Amino acid sequence: MSNSSVPRRGVLIGSTAAALTGLLAANNTAASAAPAKKAAAATPKLKFAADGKFKIVQFNDTQDGPRTDRRTLELMDKVLDTEKPGFALINGDVINGSPKTTTEVKQAINNVVQPMESRGIPWALNFGNHDEDSMPNGTNMTDAKILDFIRGYKFNANSKNDKIQGDSNPQLLIASSKNAKPAFGIMAT
């Protein structure tokens, strides 16, 4: 993706250590461990609202296994319902080392992404240092395999075309409220 299509000012580096609810202004349960399939080119479109605002929420360090703590999901549900964001970032350390199978890794991830999927909120995930911790248990779920899995969700915005080093560093453009022209960019690393 070319940096020339987005002004330098328009890039937000999303890698803070604490959960964040941000407002940008410019011009519960677990389901099955398999995401709903989306068309190959159906990457969610991000767009500023008619009032010129775009809200992002960020969730960090959920670090759960296939049985995600209900309090984590309740918090995510409350934040999403209160803030009504245009985008959610799940920022690293989504799972811990407890999964013993590929299915358990997928279920742990599914639990955390369902609050956005069920509301139709575009989201992306980037990895922390614990997301491959189940590998010694024989899950064989590398970051690259997890990324392939999450790209199958309907509202996931992680792209295969990112030209940034690392497996899950999405660059996303947010269209103007007036047209489809990019007005802002998000880079989650």
ChimeraX commands (.cxc) that place a marker at each C-alpha (Angstrom):
marker #1 position 0.00,0.00,0.00 radius 0.5
marker #1 position 1.46,3.34,-0.97 radius 0.5
marker #1 position 2.07,5.92,1.74 radius 0.5
marker #1 position 1.50,8.67,-0.84 radius 0.5
marker #1 position -2.28,8.15,-0.70 radius 0.5
marker #1 position -2.49,9.25,2.94 radius 0.5
marker #1 position -1.03,12.47,4.34 radius 0.5
marker #1 position 1.74,11.94,6.90 radius 0.5
marker #1 position -0.41,13.55,9.55 radius 0.5
marker #1 position -3.08,10.99,8.86 radius 0.5
marker #1 position -1.31,7.99,10.34 radius 0.5
marker #1 position -2.09,6.81,13.81 radius 0.5
marker #1 position 0.31,4.34,15.33 radius 0.5
marker #1 position -1.87,2.07,17.44 radius 0.5
marker #1 position 0.35,0.24,19.87 radius 0.5
marker #1 position -0.32,1.59,23.35 radius 0.5
marker #1 position -0.03,-0.62,26.41 radius 0.5
marker #1 position -3.39,0.19,28.02 radius 0.5
marker #1 position -6.92,-0.28,26.74 radius 0.5
marker #1 position -7.93,2.82,24.86 radius 0.5
marker #1 position -11.14,4.34,23.73 radius 0.5
marker #1 position -10.33,7.09,21.26 radius 0.5
marker #1 position -12.32,9.53,19.25 radius 0.5
marker #1 position -10.75,10.84,16.07 radius 0.5
marker #1 position -12.21,13.86,14.37 radius 0.5
marker #1 position -11.50,14.82,10.78 radius 0.5
marker #1 position -13.18,16.60,7.62 radius 0.5
marker #1 position -21.33,-12.95,24.30 radius 0.5
marker #1 position -20.96,-15.55,24.22 radius 0.5
marker #1 position -18.73,-17.81,22.16 radius 0.5
marker #1 position -19.93,-19.30,18.92 radius 0.5
marker #1 position -18.28,-22.10,16.99 radius 0.5
marker #1 position -14.53,-22.05,16.46 radius 0.5
marker #1 position -14.90,-21.31,12.75 radius 0.5
marker #1 position -15.39,-17.83,11.33 radius 0.5
marker #1 position -18.16,-17.08,8.88 radius 0.5
marker #1 position -16.66,-17.05,5.39 radius 0.5
marker #1 position -16.38,-13.78,3.56 radius 0.5
marker #1 position -15.68,-13.02,-0.07 radius 0.5
marker #1 position -11.99,-12.57,-0.85 radius 0.5
marker #1 position -12.32,-8.85,-1.61 radius 0.5
marker #1 position -14.85,-8.08,1.15 radius 0.5
marker #1 position -12.45,-6.24,3.45 radius 0.5
marker #1 position -14.56,-3.99,5.65 radius 0.5
marker #1 position -14.65,-0.39,4.48 radius 0.5
marker #1 position -13.84,2.18,7.14 radius 0.5
marker #1 position -15.47,5.58,6.76 radius 0.5
marker #1 position -15.86,8.71,8.85 radius 0.5
marker #1 position -19.43,9.30,10.02 radius 0.5
marker #1 position -21.51,12.11,8.52 radius 0.5
marker #1 position -20.51,14.29,11.51 radius 0.5
marker #1 position -16.82,13.86,10.55 radius 0.5
marker #1 position -15.98,11.56,13.47 radius 0.5
marker #1 position -14.51,8.08,13.60 radius 0.5
marker #1 position -14.28,6.21,16.88 radius 0.5
marker #1 position -11.79,3.45,17.63 radius 0.5
marker #1 position -11.73,1.16,20.65 radius 0.5
marker #1 position -8.76,-0.93,21.57 radius 0.5
marker #1 position -8.66,-4.11,23.65 radius 0.5
marker #1 position -5.30,-5.32,24.98 radius 0.5
marker #1 position -3.97,-8.47,26.61 radius 0.5
marker #1 position -7.11,-10.58,26.87 radius 0.5
marker #1 position -4.76,-13.58,27.41 radius 0.5
marker #1 position -7.33,-16.31,27.74 radius 0.5
marker #1 position -7.67,-19.87,26.57 radius 0.5
marker #1 position -10.57,-21.61,24.86 radius 0.5
marker #1 position -12.83,-20.69,27.79 radius 0.5
marker #1 position -12.51,-16.92,27.83 radius 0.5
marker #1 position -13.31,-15.27,31.15 radius 0.5
marker #1 position -16.90,-14.01,30.96 radius 0.5
marker #1 position -15.79,-10.74,32.59 radius 0.5
marker #1 position -13.55,-10.04,29.59 radius 0.5
marker #1 position -16.47,-10.54,27.22 radius 0.5
marker #1 position -18.83,-8.52,29.42 radius 0.5
marker #1 position -16.36,-5.62,29.42 radius 0.5
marker #1 position -15.94,-5.81,25.65 radius 0.5
marker #1 position -19.74,-5.93,25.18 radius 0.5
marker #1 position -20.25,-2.91,27.45 radius 0.5
marker #1 position -17.52,-0.85,25.76 radius 0.5
marker #1 position -18.81,-1.66,22.26 radius 0.5
marker #1 position -22.43,-0.95,23.16 radius 0.5
marker #1 position -21.56,2.31,24.92 radius 0.5
marker #1 position -18.99,3.68,22.49 radius 0.5
marker #1 position -20.41,2.34,19.20 radius 0.5
marker #1 position -17.03,2.48,17.44 radius 0.5
marker #1 position -16.35,2.40,13.73 radius 0.5
marker #1 position -13.40,0.08,14.34 radius 0.5
marker #1 position -11.93,-2.12,17.09 radius 0.5
marker #1 position -8.30,-3.13,17.51 radius 0.5
marker #1 position -7.40,-6.23,19.46 radius 0.5
marker #1 position -3.87,-5.44,20.45 radius 0.5
marker #1 position -1.65,-8.40,21.23 radius 0.5
marker #1 position -1.57,-11.32,23.62 radius 0.5
marker #1 position -5.05,-12.46,22.65 radius 0.5
marker #1 position -4.49,-16.01,23.88 radius 0.5
marker #1 position -2.29,-17.66,26.47 radius 0.5
marker #1 position -0.42,-20.94,26.39 radius 0.5
marker #1 position -3.28,-23.12,27.64 radius 0.5
marker #1 position -4.76,-24.37,24.32 radius 0.5
marker #1 position -3.80,-27.99,23.61 radius 0.5
marker #1 position -5.24,-28.30,20.11 radius 0.5
marker #1 position -5.69,-26.21,16.99 radius 0.5
marker #1 position -9.42,-26.13,17.71 radius 0.5
marker #1 position -8.80,-24.70,21.19 radius 0.5
marker #1 position -6.60,-21.92,19.74 radius 0.5
marker #1 position -9.33,-21.08,17.23 radius 0.5
marker #1 position -11.99,-21.15,19.95 radius 0.5
marker #1 position -9.97,-18.80,22.17 radius 0.5
marker #1 position -9.64,-16.33,19.30 radius 0.5
marker #1 position -13.26,-16.77,18.29 radius 0.5
marker #1 position -14.42,-15.89,21.80 radius 0.5
marker #1 position -12.54,-12.59,21.70 radius 0.5
marker #1 position -13.65,-11.53,18.20 radius 0.5
marker #1 position -17.33,-12.44,18.53 radius 0.5
marker #1 position -18.29,-9.16,20.28 radius 0.5
marker #1 position -17.25,-7.27,17.12 radius 0.5
marker #1 position -18.46,-9.88,14.64 radius 0.5
marker #1 position -21.92,-10.07,16.21 radius 0.5
marker #1 position -22.29,-6.28,15.98 radius 0.5
marker #1 position -20.83,-5.92,12.48 radius 0.5
marker #1 position -17.93,-3.78,13.70 radius 0.5
marker #1 position -14.77,-3.94,11.57 radius 0.5
marker #1 position -11.79,-5.09,13.63 radius 0.5
marker #1 position -8.16,-6.09,13.30 radius 0.5
marker #1 position -5.81,-8.06,15.48 radius 0.5
marker #1 position -2.10,-7.76,15.97 radius 0.5
marker #1 position 0.10,-10.12,17.94 radius 0.5
marker #1 position 1.93,-9.85,21.22 radius 0.5
marker #1 position 4.65,-12.03,22.58 radius 0.5
marker #1 position 2.26,-14.69,23.97 radius 0.5
marker #1 position 0.08,-15.54,20.99 radius 0.5
marker #1 position 2.28,-18.48,19.97 radius 0.5
marker #1 position 2.68,-19.82,23.53 radius 0.5
marker #1 position 0.50,-22.86,22.81 radius 0.5
marker #1 position 3.00,-24.10,20.19 radius 0.5
marker #1 position 4.88,-26.32,22.72 radius 0.5
marker #1 position 1.52,-28.02,23.44 radius 0.5
marker #1 position 1.45,-29.27,19.85 radius 0.5
marker #1 position -1.13,-26.84,18.43 radius 0.5
marker #1 position 1.11,-25.90,15.48 radius 0.5
marker #1 position -0.67,-22.50,15.41 radius 0.5
marker #1 position 1.99,-19.98,14.39 radius 0.5
marker #1 position 1.16,-16.29,14.09 radius 0.5
marker #1 position 0.89,-16.77,10.31 radius 0.5
marker #1 position -1.64,-19.61,10.75 radius 0.5
marker #1 position -3.64,-17.60,13.28 radius 0.5
marker #1 position -3.66,-14.68,10.86 radius 0.5
marker #1 position -4.93,-16.90,8.05 radius 0.5
marker #1 position -7.69,-18.08,10.39 radius 0.5
marker #1 position -8.84,-14.61,11.45 radius 0.5
marker #1 position -8.90,-13.33,7.88 radius 0.5
marker #1 position -11.86,-15.65,7.33 radius 0.5
marker #1 position -14.10,-13.59,9.61 radius 0.5
marker #1 position -16.57,-11.33,7.84 radius 0.5
marker #1 position -15.59,-8.11,9.64 radius 0.5
marker #1 position -11.85,-8.72,10.01 radius 0.5
marker #1 position -9.76,-5.99,8.41 radius 0.5
marker #1 position -6.31,-7.64,8.51 radius 0.5
marker #1 position -4.95,-7.59,4.98 radius 0.5
marker #1 position -2.68,-9.98,3.13 radius 0.5
marker #1 position -1.29,-7.03,1.21 radius 0.5
marker #1 position 0.40,-5.19,4.07 radius 0.5
marker #1 position 3.97,-4.27,3.15 radius 0.5
marker #1 position 5.11,-3.95,6.76 radius 0.5
marker #1 position 7.43,-6.41,8.48 radius 0.5
marker #1 position 5.57,-8.77,10.78 radius 0.5
marker #1 position 2.55,-11.02,10.45 radius 0.5
marker #1 position -0.20,-8.74,11.72 radius 0.5
marker #1 position 0.57,-5.08,11.19 radius 0.5
marker #1 position -2.47,-3.81,9.31 radius 0.5
marker #1 position -2.48,-0.51,7.45 radius 0.5
marker #1 position -6.06,0.66,7.07 radius 0.5
marker #1 position -7.48,3.68,5.32 radius 0.5
marker #1 position -10.53,5.54,6.55 radius 0.5
marker #1 position -12.60,7.21,3.84 radius 0.5
marker #1 position -13.88,10.74,4.11 radius 0.5
marker #1 position -17.48,11.17,5.23 radius 0.5
marker #1 position -18.13,12.98,1.94 radius 0.5
marker #1 position -16.67,10.47,-0.55 radius 0.5
marker #1 position -14.61,7.30,-0.83 radius 0.5
marker #1 position -11.29,9.18,-0.86 radius 0.5
marker #1 position -8.97,8.21,2.04 radius 0.5
marker #1 position -8.86,10.92,4.69 radius 0.5
marker #1 position -6.97,9.12,7.46 radius 0.5
marker #1 position -4.87,6.04,7.96 radius 0.5
marker #1 position -4.44,3.64,10.84 radius 0.5
marker #1 position -1.35,1.50,11.26 radius 0.5
marker #1 position -1.56,-1.00,14.09 radius 0.5
marker #1 position 1.81,-2.47,15.02 radius 0.5
marker link #1:1,2 radius 0.2
marker link #1:2,3 radius 0.2
marker link #1:3,4 radius 0.2
marker link #1:4,5 radius 0.2
marker link #1:5,6 radius 0.2
marker link #1:6,7 radius 0.2
marker link #1:7,8 radius 0.2
marker link #1:8,9 radius 0.2
marker link #1:9,10 radius 0.2
marker link #1:10,11 radius 0.2
marker link #1:11,12 radius 0.2
marker link #1:12,13 radius 0.2
marker link #1:13,14 radius 0.2
marker link #1:14,15 radius 0.2
marker link #1:15,16 radius 0.2
marker link #1:16,17 radius 0.2
marker link #1:17,18 radius 0.2
marker link #1:18,19 radius 0.2
marker link #1:19,20 radius 0.2
marker link #1:20,21 radius 0.2
marker link #1:21,22 radius 0.2
marker link #1:22,23 radius 0.2
marker link #1:23,24 radius 0.2
marker link #1:24,25 radius 0.2
marker link #1:25,26 radius 0.2
marker link #1:26,27 radius 0.2
marker link #1:28,29 radius 0.2
marker link #1:29,30 radius 0.2
marker link #1:30,31 radius 0.2
marker link #1:31,32 radius 0.2
marker link #1:32,33 radius 0.2
marker link #1:33,34 radius 0.2
marker link #1:34,35 radius 0.2
marker link #1:35,36 radius 0.2
marker link #1:36,37 radius 0.2
marker link #1:37,38 radius 0.2
marker link #1:38,39 radius 0.2
marker link #1:39,40 radius 0.2
marker link #1:40,41 radius 0.2
marker link #1:41,42 radius 0.2
marker link #1:42,43 radius 0.2
marker link #1:43,44 radius 0.2
marker link #1:44,45 radius 0.2
marker link #1:45,46 radius 0.2
marker link #1:46,47 radius 0.2
marker link #1:47,48 radius 0.2
marker link #1:48,49 radius 0.2
marker link #1:49,50 radius 0.2
marker link #1:50,51 radius 0.2
marker link #1:51,52 radius 0.2
marker link #1:52,53 radius 0.2
marker link #1:53,54 radius 0.2
marker link #1:54,55 radius 0.2
marker link #1:55,56 radius 0.2
marker link #1:56,57 radius 0.2
marker link #1:57,58 radius 0.2
marker link #1:58,59 radius 0.2
marker link #1:59,60 radius 0.2
marker link #1:60,61 radius 0.2
marker link #1:61,62 radius 0.2
marker link #1:62,63 radius 0.2
marker link #1:63,64 radius 0.2
marker link #1:64,65 radius 0.2
marker link #1:65,66 radius 0.2
marker link #1:66,67 radius 0.2
marker link #1:67,68 radius 0.2
marker link #1:68,69 radius 0.2
marker link #1:69,70 radius 0.2
marker link #1:70,71 radius 0.2
marker link #1:71,72 radius 0.2
marker link #1:72,73 radius 0.2
marker link #1:73,74 radius 0.2
marker link #1:74,75 radius 0.2
marker link #1:75,76 radius 0.2
marker link #1:76,77 radius 0.2
marker link #1:77,78 radius 0.2
marker link #1:78,79 radius 0.2
marker link #1:79,80 radius 0.2
marker link #1:80,81 radius 0.2
marker link #1:81,82 radius 0.2
marker link #1:82,83 radius 0.2
marker link #1:83,84 radius 0.2
marker link #1:84,85 radius 0.2
marker link #1:85,86 radius 0.2
marker link #1:86,87 radius 0.2
marker link #1:87,88 radius 0.2
marker link #1:88,89 radius 0.2
marker link #1:89,90 radius 0.2
marker link #1:90,91 radius 0.2
marker link #1:91,92 radius 0.2
marker link #1:92,93 radius 0.2
marker link #1:93,94 radius 0.2
marker link #1:94,95 radius 0.2
marker link #1:95,96 radius 0.2
marker link #1:96,97 radius 0.2
marker link #1:97,98 radius 0.2
marker link #1:98,99 radius 0.2
marker link #1:99,100 radius 0.2
marker link #1:100,101 radius 0.2
marker link #1:101,102 radius 0.2
marker link #1:102,103 radius 0.2
marker link #1:103,104 radius 0.2
marker link #1:104,105 radius 0.2
marker link #1:105,106 radius 0.2
marker link #1:106,107 radius 0.2
marker link #1:107,108 radius 0.2
marker link #1:108,109 radius 0.2
marker link #1:109,110 radius 0.2
marker link #1:110,111 radius 0.2
marker link #1:111,112 radius 0.2
marker link #1:112,113 radius 0.2
marker link #1:113,114 radius 0.2
marker link #1:114,115 radius 0.2
marker link #1:115,116 radius 0.2
marker link #1:116,117 radius 0.2
marker link #1:117,118 radius 0.2
marker link #1:118,119 radius 0.2
marker link #1:119,120 radius 0.2
marker link #1:120,121 radius 0.2
marker link #1:121,122 radius 0.2
marker link #1:122,123 radius 0.2
marker link #1:123,124 radius 0.2
marker link #1:124,125 radius 0.2
marker link #1:125,126 radius 0.2
marker link #1:126,127 radius 0.2
marker link #1:127,128 radius 0.2
marker link #1:128,129 radius 0.2
marker link #1:129,130 radius 0.2
marker link #1:130,131 radius 0.2
marker link #1:131,132 radius 0.2
marker link #1:132,133 radius 0.2
marker link #1:133,134 radius 0.2
marker link #1:134,135 radius 0.2
marker link #1:135,136 radius 0.2
marker link #1:136,137 radius 0.2
marker link #1:137,138 radius 0.2
marker link #1:138,139 radius 0.2
marker link #1:139,140 radius 0.2
marker link #1:140,141 radius 0.2
marker link #1:141,142 radius 0.2
marker link #1:142,143 radius 0.2
marker link #1:143,144 radius 0.2
marker link #1:144,145 radius 0.2
marker link #1:145,146 radius 0.2
marker link #1:146,147 radius 0.2
marker link #1:147,148 radius 0.2
marker link #1:148,149 radius 0.2
marker link #1:149,150 radius 0.2
marker link #1:150,151 radius 0.2
marker link #1:151,152 radius 0.2
marker link #1:152,153 radius 0.2
marker link #1:153,154 radius 0.2
marker link #1:154,155 radius 0.2
marker link #1:155,156 radius 0.2
marker link #1:156,157 radius 0.2
marker link #1:157,158 radius 0.2
marker link #1:158,159 radius 0.2
marker link #1:159,160 radius 0.2
marker link #1:160,161 radius 0.2
marker link #1:161,162 radius 0.2
marker link #1:162,163 radius 0.2
marker link #1:163,164 radius 0.2
marker link #1:164,165 radius 0.2
marker link #1:165,166 radius 0.2
marker link #1:166,167 radius 0.2
marker link #1:167,168 radius 0.2
marker link #1:168,169 radius 0.2
marker link #1:169,170 radius 0.2
marker link #1:170,171 radius 0.2
marker link #1:171,172 radius 0.2
marker link #1:172,173 radius 0.2
marker link #1:173,174 radius 0.2
marker link #1:174,175 radius 0.2
marker link #1:175,176 radius 0.2
marker link #1:176,177 radius 0.2
marker link #1:177,178 radius 0.2
marker link #1:178,179 radius 0.2
marker link #1:179,180 radius 0.2
marker link #1:180,181 radius 0.2
marker link #1:181,182 radius 0.2
marker link #1:182,183 radius 0.2
marker link #1:183,184 radius 0.2
marker link #1:184,185 radius 0.2
marker link #1:185,186 radius 0.2
marker link #1:186,187 radius 0.2
marker link #1:187,188 radius 0.2
marker link #1:188,189 radius 0.2
view
